[in-house]
Amino acid sequence: MDLLWNAYGVPSDQEEDTGQRQRQRQHRPLQRPLPARKRFRSEAYVPPQSPSPPLVFPPEPSGRYVSKRERAILAAAVAASSTASAPLPPPHLHPSTSVASPVLGSISDSDLPSDILTFLKCQRKGLAGRRGISTKLAVSLDGHRSAVNSLQWSKSHGHLLASAGMDQTVNVWNVWSRNQQKARVFRCHNAAVKDVRWSSDGLSLLSCGYDCSSRLVDVEKGMETQIFKEDQTVEVIRFHPDNSSLFLSGGSKGLLRLWDIRVGMVVKEYLKGLGPILDVEFSLDGKNFLCSSDTSKSRISENSIIVWDFLRQVPLSNQVYTEAYTCTCVRYHPSDCCFVAQSNGNYVAIFSARPPFKMDKYKRYEMHGVCGFPIKCNFSLDGKQIASGSSDGCIYFYSYKSSELLRKVKAFDQACIDVAFHPLIPDVVASCSWTGEISVFG
């Protein structure tokens, strides 16, 4: 009996359990509330309250129907933005529901005044009649909410001016436009923007900033095309004068990197154990470049200004400037074999561009103040004048040959940070301030 029980007793229990499960499965479909689908589809049905907070939809854009699915995506993006430090716009949304378009006005020269258009189109003719330095404010450009760090005119499109600000924006200005002067506003960076440079063709802008990246944008299309990420705050960028596919970047860790836009990678590094890079500048032939840094690990007079061999990646001299000041700006002369440096000692020093790169101790440009601001200076188109910003909000114009102060122009109430001569019209100068103002004189 025990053998029979062991042989047939257990399977019978399993069959009973199996039969019970099958009966439960047969009754399950009958227990489902069939009208639930109708309730889900009905617009009048209100589901019961759930313990989670209700989903809040952002306001619908006017003039366009927004589906439930799209509103759900928008709500998810709003919820994510509260926890993410630097949120990106939702990827598959209509332009009206994502980041505002950078295109605000035209970059064409069709609505420029006739005299400006004539000078721009005939820059090689008729310029002899415009000489000297004008103290008249021609254009005032308002758009940045905080300090403007850098300015540059477009060499191929002389009516366009680019500016980089601490408000995380890069602006392109159609300076003399009768309709809309602010043509583009790029908000690609997630932190303050330190520098901006035009490409040689004038169709792209390269910018860098505190978000540890350099970004290339297409000005005409109003879109970002490439991102170059780094492990340091990028303080300054410069295109190579002979190859617009190469640019040099310097950052807060003292690293100098050469990038190739075609491959989007670093192709060379220039290592010297430097402090934060303040400025870089290529020579006219592109064989050398200058770099100024904040501090060094040894003596403060070493590595303040370094002359580098571009191809060999070696410093030609690191004891160019031996005074106990840092230099916020370095610039090569457009024709002579020399360069200048804006010193925190409240003067502009001049150096020979030939070895051993000696400083002229008997010649300096000193009437303005730096006082800890990142004040910059620049040469005029013909190299006969040097213009410098100042902590007192003025622009100081010096004679390159005699170092004599030619003119002082009151531009702002706060510090004047950068000064840029127009590349085609000799007596037009753009300047920017620590409070976000931009003024064009000429």
Backbone torsions as a table, in degrees:
resi	resn	phi	psi	omega
1	MET	NA	-38.5	179.0
2	ASP	-63.2	-38.3	179.9
3	LEU	-65.9	-40.2	179.1
4	LEU	-66.3	-37.8	179.1
5	TRP	-64.8	-42.5	179.2
6	ASN	-67.2	-31.4	-176.7
7	ALA	-77.8	-36.8	-172.1
8	TYR	-116.5	-11.7	-175.7
9	GLY	-73.0	-45.2	-176.9
10	VAL	-68.6	-46.9	177.9
11	PRO	-59.6	-33.1	179.8
12	SER	-65.9	-35.9	176.2
13	ASP	-64.9	-42.0	179.9
14	GLN	-63.6	-38.9	179.3
15	GLU	-65.5	-36.8	179.3
16	GLU	-65.5	-42.1	178.4
17	ASP	-65.4	-39.3	-179.3
18	THR	-65.8	-41.3	177.7
19	GLY	-64.2	-36.8	178.6
20	GLN	-65.8	-40.6	178.7
21	ARG	-63.6	-41.0	-179.7
22	GLN	-63.9	-39.1	177.9
23	ARG	-65.0	-36.4	177.7
24	GLN	-66.2	-39.6	179.0
25	ARG	-64.7	-37.1	-179.3
26	GLN	-67.1	-31.6	-179.0
27	HIS	-86.0	-16.6	-177.2
28	ARG	-61.4	-48.0	-179.3
29	PRO	-60.1	-28.9	-179.2
30	LEU	-72.7	-21.3	-178.7
31	GLN	-85.3	-12.5	-179.2
32	ARG	-71.1	132.5	176.8
33	PRO	-75.7	104.1	-178.5
34	LEU	-62.4	-34.6	-179.1
35	PRO	-67.8	-3.1	-177.2
36	ALA	-60.6	-38.8	179.8
37	ARG	-62.5	-39.9	179.3
38	LYS	-64.6	-39.7	178.7
39	ARG	-64.3	-38.2	180.0
40	PHE	-65.7	-35.4	-179.1
41	ARG	-82.0	-21.4	-176.5
42	SER	-71.7	134.7	178.6
43	GLU	-75.3	-23.0	-177.2
44	ALA	-84.3	-14.4	-177.6
45	TYR	-74.9	131.8	178.0
46	VAL	-110.8	115.8	-178.4
47	PRO	-67.9	156.3	178.3
48	PRO	-64.6	154.6	-179.2
49	GLN	-66.9	135.8	176.5
50	SER	-104.2	158.1	-179.5
51	PRO	-66.1	-23.0	-179.8
52	SER	-75.2	153.2	-179.5
53	PRO	-63.9	148.5	-178.7
54	PRO	-66.3	151.5	179.7
55	LEU	-79.0	123.3	-178.0
56	VAL	-102.3	121.3	-179.3
57	PHE	-90.8	140.6	173.5
58	PRO	-69.0	160.2	-178.4
59	PRO	-61.3	142.0	-178.7
60	GLU	-73.0	136.2	175.6
61	PRO	-63.5	139.0	-179.5
62	SER	-72.7	143.4	174.7
63	GLY	86.9	6.7	-179.0
64	ARG	-151.9	134.4	177.8
65	TYR	-74.5	133.6	178.8
66	VAL	-114.0	119.4	-177.6
67	SER	-72.5	167.9	178.7
68	LYS	-63.0	-40.4	-179.0
69	ARG	-63.6	-42.0	180.0
70	GLU	-68.0	-37.4	177.0
71	ARG	-65.9	-34.8	177.2
72	ALA	-65.9	-40.0	177.0
73	ILE	-63.4	-42.0	178.4
74	LEU	-62.8	-42.4	179.8
75	ALA	-64.4	-38.2	177.4
76	ALA	-64.7	-37.8	178.0
77	ALA	-66.0	-37.9	177.9
78	VAL	-65.6	-40.7	179.1
79	ALA	-66.4	-37.8	179.7
80	ALA	-69.6	-31.4	-178.0
81	SER	-67.2	-22.1	179.4
82	SER	-75.7	-20.7	-179.3
83	THR	-108.5	-23.7	-178.8
84	ALA	-87.1	140.8	-178.7
85	SER	-76.3	-34.8	-179.6
86	ALA	-136.3	77.7	-174.7
87	PRO	-70.9	148.6	175.7
88	LEU	-100.6	154.2	179.0
89	PRO	-67.1	148.9	178.1
90	PRO	-56.0	138.5	-168.2
91	PRO	-72.9	-34.4	-170.8
92	HIS	-118.1	51.1	-178.7
93	LEU	-113.1	159.4	174.8
94	HIS	-63.2	144.6	-178.5
95	PRO	-53.9	-29.4	-177.7
96	SER	-72.0	-16.3	-179.0
97	THR	-105.9	-1.7	179.1
98	SER	-106.9	-157.6	-177.7
99	VAL	-63.5	142.2	-177.5
100	ALA	-59.7	145.6	-179.3
101	SER	-66.0	137.9	178.3
102	PRO	-73.2	-12.1	-177.2
103	VAL	-82.0	113.5	178.8
104	LEU	-113.0	-31.1	-178.5
105	GLY	-148.4	-171.9	-177.8
106	SER	-91.1	144.8	173.3
107	ILE	-99.9	9.0	179.3
108	SER	-78.1	157.6	177.4
109	ASP	-98.1	18.5	-173.9
110	SER	-70.3	-26.6	-177.2
111	ASP	-109.0	24.9	178.1
112	LEU	-79.2	154.0	173.2
113	PRO	-59.8	151.1	-173.2
114	SER	-63.0	-38.1	-177.9
115	ASP	-69.1	-39.7	177.9
116	ILE	-66.3	-42.5	-179.8
117	LEU	-62.9	-37.2	178.7
118	THR	-64.4	-44.9	-179.8
119	PHE	-65.7	-36.2	-179.1
120	LEU	-71.4	-38.4	-178.7
121	LYS	-80.2	-26.3	-177.8
122	CYS	-121.5	52.7	-175.8
123	GLN	-66.4	-18.8	178.7
124	ARG	-92.9	-0.7	-178.9
125	LYS	-130.6	143.3	171.7
126	GLY	72.5	10.0	179.6
127	LEU	-83.7	-12.4	-178.1
128	ALA	-64.8	-23.0	-179.1
129	GLY	-77.3	-12.3	-178.9
130	ARG	-110.3	105.2	-178.3
131	ARG	-134.5	164.9	176.4
132	GLY	87.8	-178.7	-177.8
133	ILE	-112.5	123.6	-179.3
134	SER	-90.4	137.2	176.3
135	THR	-100.9	5.7	-178.1
136	LYS	-85.4	129.5	176.3
137	LEU	-75.4	115.0	-177.9
138	ALA	-88.1	-45.8	-175.2
139	VAL	-141.5	137.2	172.5
140	SER	-117.3	125.4	-174.9
141	LEU	-113.5	119.1	-179.7
142	ASP	-115.9	129.2	179.6
143	GLY	-175.9	-29.2	177.3
144	HIS	-82.7	143.6	-178.4
145	ARG	-95.0	-8.9	177.7
146	SER	-150.2	-168.3	-169.6
147	ALA	-54.6	141.3	174.0
148	VAL	-99.3	123.4	-173.9
149	ASN	-92.2	-27.1	-172.5
150	SER	-153.6	147.5	176.4
151	LEU	-133.1	147.2	169.3
152	GLN	-156.7	132.9	173.4
153	TRP	-78.7	149.6	172.4
154	SER	-81.4	128.2	-179.4
155	LYS	-75.3	-30.3	-178.4
156	SER	-90.6	-23.9	177.5
157	HIS	-127.9	87.7	-168.9
158	GLY	-66.2	-10.6	178.9
159	HIS	-90.5	-1.5	-177.4
160	LEU	-106.1	136.3	179.0
161	LEU	-128.6	132.5	178.8
162	ALA	-107.6	143.3	179.8
163	SER	-138.6	144.8	179.0
164	ALA	-121.4	133.0	-173.0
165	GLY	-129.0	166.2	176.2
166	MET	-72.1	-8.8	178.4
167	ASP	-86.2	17.4	175.1
168	GLN	71.3	19.0	-178.0
169	THR	-121.6	153.8	169.2
170	VAL	-118.5	120.8	-177.8
171	ASN	-107.8	143.1	171.9
172	VAL	-115.4	123.8	-174.9
173	TRP	-109.6	129.4	167.4
174	ASN	-90.1	88.6	-159.3
175	VAL	-57.5	-46.7	-173.8
176	TRP	-100.9	16.6	-179.3
177	SER	-65.0	141.0	178.6
178	ARG	-80.6	-20.8	-173.5
179	ASN	-101.8	-70.8	-174.9
180	GLN	-129.8	109.5	-178.0
181	GLN	-76.3	-36.0	177.9
182	LYS	-83.0	103.8	-173.9
183	ALA	-89.5	-38.0	-178.7
184	ARG	-139.6	143.6	171.8
185	VAL	-132.2	109.5	-179.4
186	PHE	-99.3	123.7	178.7
187	ARG	-114.2	48.6	-177.3
188	CYS	-78.0	-31.3	-175.8
189	HIS	-82.4	150.6	178.0
190	ASN	-99.9	5.5	179.0
191	ALA	-151.5	-176.4	-177.2
192	ALA	-58.2	143.7	-179.9
193	VAL	-100.0	128.0	-174.0
194	LYS	-96.3	-35.6	-173.9
195	ASP	-148.3	155.3	178.1
196	VAL	-147.0	140.6	-178.1
197	ARG	-142.1	139.8	173.7
198	TRP	-80.7	145.4	169.8
199	SER	-74.3	165.8	-175.9
200	SER	-65.4	-29.9	179.3
201	ASP	-82.8	-8.6	177.8
202	GLY	74.2	11.9	-178.3
203	LEU	-102.1	-14.8	-176.6
204	SER	-129.8	156.1	176.0
205	LEU	-124.9	136.7	175.0
206	LEU	-112.8	130.2	-178.9
207	SER	-134.4	159.7	179.6
208	CYS	-145.1	163.7	-178.1
209	GLY	-172.9	-162.6	-174.2
210	TYR	-77.0	-3.7	175.8
211	ASP	-87.9	16.6	175.3
212	CYS	60.7	42.6	180.0
213	SER	-153.7	156.2	167.2
214	SER	-114.8	140.8	-174.0
215	ARG	-132.6	135.8	179.4
216	LEU	-107.4	129.1	-179.3
217	VAL	-124.6	148.5	173.3
218	ASP	-89.5	114.2	-174.3
219	VAL	-69.2	-41.0	-176.9
220	GLU	-66.3	-45.6	-179.1
221	LYS	-81.9	-19.2	-179.5
222	GLY	70.9	41.1	-177.2
223	MET	-141.8	152.3	176.6
224	GLU	-79.8	136.6	-176.7
225	THR	-112.3	-33.1	-178.5
226	GLN	-147.8	150.1	175.6
227	ILE	-126.3	134.3	178.7
228	PHE	-120.2	100.5	-175.4
229	LYS	-85.5	144.7	177.6
230	GLU	-134.0	173.7	177.8
231	ASP	-102.2	24.0	-179.4
232	GLN	-150.0	157.5	171.5
233	THR	-65.6	128.1	-177.8
234	VAL	-91.7	115.7	-173.8
235	GLU	-92.0	-32.8	-172.1
236	VAL	-152.8	149.0	178.0
237	ILE	-138.6	149.2	175.9
238	ARG	-147.7	132.1	171.6
239	PHE	-75.0	146.6	173.9
240	HIS	-69.7	136.6	-175.0
241	PRO	-66.5	-24.6	-177.6
242	ASP	-105.0	-14.7	-177.6
243	ASN	-139.0	103.3	-176.5
244	SER	-73.4	-5.5	176.0
245	SER	-83.6	-8.6	-179.4
246	LEU	-111.9	138.6	172.1
247	PHE	-143.0	151.9	-177.6
248	LEU	-105.4	137.8	178.1
249	SER	-127.5	142.4	176.5
250	GLY	-130.1	141.7	-172.8
251	GLY	-136.1	-170.4	-171.9
252	SER	-71.0	-20.9	178.4
253	LYS	-90.9	6.4	179.2
254	GLY	79.7	14.9	-178.3
255	LEU	-94.1	132.2	174.9
256	LEU	-109.9	123.4	-176.2
257	ARG	-127.6	140.4	174.4
258	LEU	-103.5	122.3	-178.0
259	TRP	-106.8	145.5	172.8
260	ASP	-110.3	115.4	-177.0
261	ILE	-64.2	-31.4	-176.1
262	ARG	-64.9	-32.4	179.8
263	VAL	-110.7	-10.6	178.9
264	GLY	68.1	29.9	-175.6
265	MET	-134.1	164.2	173.8
266	VAL	-78.5	129.2	179.9
267	VAL	-108.5	-20.0	177.4
268	LYS	-149.4	151.5	173.5
269	GLU	-131.4	142.6	-179.8
270	TYR	-116.9	106.9	-171.5
271	LEU	-110.4	131.2	179.1
272	LYS	-149.0	7.6	-177.8
273	GLY	65.2	45.6	-174.8
274	LEU	-90.4	167.5	169.4
275	GLY	-83.7	-169.0	179.8
276	PRO	-54.3	134.3	179.8
277	ILE	-78.4	127.9	-179.0
278	LEU	-96.1	-35.9	-178.2
279	ASP	-162.5	153.8	172.5
280	VAL	-136.9	155.5	-179.5
281	GLU	-157.3	129.0	176.8
282	PHE	-82.0	147.8	170.1
283	SER	-71.8	168.2	-175.7
284	LEU	-62.6	-36.5	-179.7
285	ASP	-87.2	-6.2	177.7
286	GLY	77.2	6.1	-178.7
287	LYS	-82.3	-27.5	179.2
288	ASN	-126.5	164.7	169.6
289	PHE	-149.5	153.7	179.1
290	LEU	-99.1	151.3	172.6
291	CYS	-145.1	135.8	174.7
292	SER	-115.9	138.8	-177.8
293	SER	-126.4	164.3	-173.4
294	ASP	-76.2	-61.5	-179.8
295	THR	-136.3	165.9	176.1
296	SER	-125.1	167.1	-177.4
297	LYS	-82.0	-10.4	178.4
298	SER	-114.4	-114.1	178.8
299	ARG	-82.2	145.2	-178.4
300	ILE	-68.8	-24.1	-179.3
301	SER	-79.0	-11.5	176.9
302	GLU	-92.5	145.6	174.8
303	ASN	67.2	7.5	176.2
304	SER	-63.8	-43.9	171.9
305	ILE	-130.0	129.5	179.3
306	ILE	-125.0	136.8	172.3
307	VAL	-101.1	121.5	-176.1
308	TRP	-107.2	146.6	166.8
309	ASP	-85.8	118.9	-172.0
310	PHE	-63.9	-45.8	-174.8
311	LEU	-77.7	-42.9	-175.1
312	ARG	-83.5	-11.7	177.9
313	GLN	60.8	35.5	178.9
314	VAL	-124.3	146.6	176.6
315	PRO	-76.4	131.7	175.8
316	LEU	-80.8	-30.3	175.8
317	SER	-162.0	138.2	176.3
318	ASN	-121.4	10.5	177.8
319	GLN	-123.9	48.4	-179.2
320	VAL	-76.4	-47.2	-177.1
321	TYR	-114.6	111.0	-171.5
322	THR	-104.0	8.3	177.6
323	GLU	-88.5	158.5	-171.2
324	ALA	-83.4	49.5	177.4
325	TYR	-135.0	150.9	170.9
326	THR	-90.1	161.8	-177.3
327	CYS	-119.5	121.7	-175.8
328	THR	-81.0	-15.6	-173.1
329	CYS	-154.9	139.7	173.8
330	VAL	-130.6	138.4	-177.9
331	ARG	-143.5	133.5	172.2
332	TYR	-81.0	147.0	173.7
333	HIS	-70.6	142.9	-176.9
334	PRO	-67.3	-16.6	-179.3
335	SER	-139.3	-39.6	-179.2
336	ASP	-78.5	160.4	-178.4
337	CYS	-89.1	71.9	179.2
338	CYS	-157.9	169.6	174.6
339	PHE	-147.0	161.9	-179.5
340	VAL	-122.2	159.6	178.4
341	ALA	-138.3	132.6	176.8
342	GLN	-83.7	112.6	-175.3
343	SER	-95.2	148.1	172.8
344	ASN	-72.2	-0.2	171.5
345	GLY	-83.0	13.4	176.8
346	ASN	68.1	42.6	173.7
347	TYR	-158.9	163.6	174.2
348	VAL	-105.9	121.4	179.1
349	ALA	-96.3	152.8	-179.3
350	ILE	-121.5	140.8	-174.8
351	PHE	-132.2	156.4	171.2
352	SER	-78.8	142.2	178.3
353	ALA	-90.3	5.7	176.3
354	ARG	-106.4	147.2	177.2
355	PRO	-57.2	139.6	7.4
356	PRO	-91.7	24.9	173.1
357	PHE	58.8	51.5	-176.3
358	LYS	-76.5	145.6	174.6
359	MET	-84.3	139.3	175.8
360	ASP	-79.1	106.6	-176.5
361	LYS	-77.6	-10.7	-176.7
362	TYR	-105.2	5.3	-176.4
363	LYS	-142.6	122.5	176.1
364	ARG	-154.4	161.4	-177.3
365	TYR	-111.8	104.3	-171.2
366	GLU	-140.9	98.5	167.3
367	MET	-147.4	-14.9	-177.0
368	HIS	-95.8	176.8	178.3
369	GLY	-126.0	147.6	176.9
370	VAL	-106.1	-54.3	171.2
371	CYS	54.6	39.0	175.4
372	GLY	87.0	-8.3	177.1
373	PHE	-79.7	153.5	176.8
374	PRO	-78.5	61.1	-176.0
375	ILE	-70.7	139.0	-179.5
376	LYS	-119.9	163.6	177.7
377	CYS	-137.0	164.3	-178.8
378	ASN	-154.4	154.3	174.3
379	PHE	-88.5	151.7	172.2
380	SER	-72.7	172.2	-176.5
381	LEU	-60.4	-40.0	179.7
382	ASP	-90.1	-2.9	178.0
383	GLY	78.2	8.1	-177.2
384	LYS	-86.2	-14.5	-178.2
385	GLN	-131.3	153.3	172.2
386	ILE	-123.1	127.1	176.9
387	ALA	-110.9	137.6	-179.4
388	SER	-133.7	142.0	169.3
389	GLY	-73.6	178.4	-177.5
390	SER	-158.0	154.9	-180.0
391	SER	-68.9	-16.6	179.3
392	ASP	-90.3	6.4	177.2
393	GLY	84.3	10.0	-179.3
394	CYS	-104.3	159.1	170.9
395	ILE	-105.3	127.3	-179.0
396	TYR	-107.9	125.2	178.7
397	PHE	-107.1	123.7	-179.1
398	TYR	-116.3	152.9	171.1
399	SER	-79.6	127.8	-179.0
400	TYR	-63.5	-40.9	-175.8
401	LYS	-71.8	-49.1	-172.3
402	SER	-99.4	-10.2	-175.1
403	SER	62.6	16.3	179.2
404	GLU	-77.6	144.1	176.1
405	LEU	-75.1	118.8	-178.0
406	LEU	-89.3	-42.8	-175.2
407	ARG	-158.2	148.2	174.8
408	LYS	-125.7	122.2	-175.3
409	VAL	-117.8	124.5	176.8
410	LYS	-78.4	115.4	-175.9
411	ALA	-106.8	-42.3	-174.5
412	PHE	-141.4	166.8	174.5
413	ASP	-80.8	-31.7	177.6
414	GLN	-104.1	-176.7	-173.6
415	ALA	-58.3	138.2	173.1
416	CYS	-91.5	116.7	-169.8
417	ILE	-88.6	-51.3	-174.0
418	ASP	-131.1	149.7	178.3
419	VAL	-133.6	132.0	-177.6
420	ALA	-134.1	118.1	173.7
421	PHE	-73.1	144.9	176.5
422	HIS	-68.8	137.7	-176.9
423	PRO	-74.1	-12.8	-177.4
424	LEU	-121.4	-40.6	-178.4
425	ILE	-98.9	114.2	-167.9
426	PRO	-62.2	-37.2	-171.4
427	ASP	-101.1	22.0	177.0
428	VAL	-107.0	127.5	-176.8
429	VAL	-131.9	132.4	174.8
430	ALA	-105.7	144.6	-179.6
431	SER	-142.9	156.9	179.9
432	CYS	-136.4	159.3	-172.1
433	SER	-122.3	170.4	178.5
434	TRP	-72.4	-14.4	179.8
435	THR	-100.6	2.6	175.7
436	GLY	98.9	5.2	179.8
437	GLU	-86.0	151.1	174.4
438	ILE	-130.3	128.2	-179.9
439	SER	-126.4	138.2	177.4
440	VAL	-116.5	122.9	179.3
441	PHE	-107.3	143.7	177.1
442	GLY	148.6	NA	NA
